[in-house]
Amino acid sequence: MVQGSASDTERKIIAILKVLNESSEPLGSITIARELERHGIFLSERTVRYHLRITDERGYTQSFARDGRMLTQQGLEELKIALAPEHVGFVLEKLETLAFQTTFDPKKRTGLVPINTSLIDEDKFKESLAVMSEVLEAGLGVSKLIAVACEGDKLGSVVVPPGKIGIGTICSVVVNGVLSKLGIPIESKFGGVLELRKPRPERFVAIIYYSGTSLDPSEQYIRAGMTSVRETAGTGKGRILANFREIPAPARTLVSEKIAQMKECGISGVYRLGNTSESICQMPVGLNRVGMVFLGGLNPMAAVTESGIEVDNNSESGLIEFSRLVHYQKV
């Protein structure tokens, strides 16, 4: 009984923190109670004040006398942790949405393509581009086509801040988008780290299922220093970012044809296309299914990070017209 009461209190506290997080100015108990009603939570002003005293004691909120309260950094962190379970599967939903919004037509070479947006310091741009070229020439990127934006310009949904250069790299979900327009269902399984050790077969040494994470796997692997993309580009041995998908076996021939068309357009995101029910890169594949291993769109930026340059990556950041992309050598 006590445990249930405590749990109910915590839910109310998180609800209050959510309301405060949505405001850019202090809120009083009356306003908070009114905002909670909009979310279907009915608390009296007195009850809100009681819970606010608790959040003050925990350091989640700061009082501004009659003006009300605002969320502290500690409160924001607590809110992120508490809401994490609600966001599980968010990456998968994001991938599916981008695939649906993709309108790229390989035959016409027109339409919207999904991108990742990476931000780097202006004075590091040339050095970063040189590192990226090593990866792209080694065939470890989705495409040699990139987009570049300066301060104040937009790449996908990201506005380039002062002192930064934005680099847009094609996201591997472009393949999902193209195939879905043909009515081919493609299941995005996980993002991983693929180890290349020729003549030994490739294998995944780390995987994160899209359905069980609120964070993009590639971004996590880069931050954790789990890649050696630049080394792989130079020696053929190392660890790169890769993704795993599955398609129905009867669609394999059509998918193979479409992959070839995309390659002619400068998009080579598919690293391996398996056969029916055949394991690929040591990963099992379902009955009457075909496995596909995609190169990670952020491989070039992983190499830049490995070289010691600070990069702010925003994976699956939105879409841009294919016509905006240029060969990296022409930048």
C-alpha positions, 0 to 999 in steps of 0.5 A: 500500500505504501509502495503504491502511494509512493509510486503515485506521488512520483507520477505526479511529480514527473507530470509537474516536471513535464509542465515546467519543462514546457515553459520558458518562464516560472509557473505558479501552482494555479497555472501548473494545475490548469496545465495538468488538466490539459493532460488529463491529470486533475490536482488541486492547487494545494496538492500541486504546492505540496508536490512542489515542496518535494521537488524543491527539497530534491533540487528538481525545481527552483523557487522564484517567490511569487513568480513560481518555479522553474525546472533546474538542470537536476530536474531536467536530468531526472525527467529524461531518466523517468521518461526514457521507457516512454521513448523506447522504440523512438528510433524505429518510429523515426526511421519508418517516418523518414522512409515514408517521407522519402520520395527519391526516384533513382530513374529520374534522380529527383526527390527527397532523400533522408540525411544525417547532419553533422556540425563541426567548427569552421576551422576544422572543415578542410581537415574533416573533409580530407578524413571523410575522403579516405572513408568514401574512397574506400567505399565505407560510406553510403554515398560520396554525395554530401550537402554543406551548409553555413551558419544560419542555413538549414540541413534537414531540421538542423539550423547551423549555429554560429562558428559551425559548418554543417555536413549532410550525409545520406542516411541508409534509410533511403533504401527503405524509402525507395523499396517501400514505394515499390510495396516491398516491406523492409524490416529494420532490425538493429544498428551495430558495429561490424568487424572486418578481418579478412580473410575471416568473415565479417561479424557484428561485435555489437548490436542495439535493436531499434525497437528497444532504444530511444537513442540512435545506435550509431551516435552511441557507438561513436561517442563510446569510441567503439569504431575504427573506421579510418583504420578500416579504410586504410587497411581493410581491417577494423570496425565500422558502423552498419545496420541490419534489415530483412526483406521477404525472400520473393522480393530479392530479385527486384531489390537487387535490381533497385540496388543497382539503380541506386548505385548508378545514382551514387548511392551504395548503402547496401554492403551485403545482400544475402540469400533466402534464410541464409545467415549473413555476417554471422547473423541468423535470418528468418524463414523465407527472409533475406538479410541485408547489411547496410553501411552506416551513414555516419561512417565518415563522421566516425572517422573524423571523430577518431582523428580527434576533431569534435563532431556534433552528430544529428542522425536521421535529421530530416530530408533534402532534395537530391539536387542539393547533394554534390560530390565531396570533391566539388565542395 
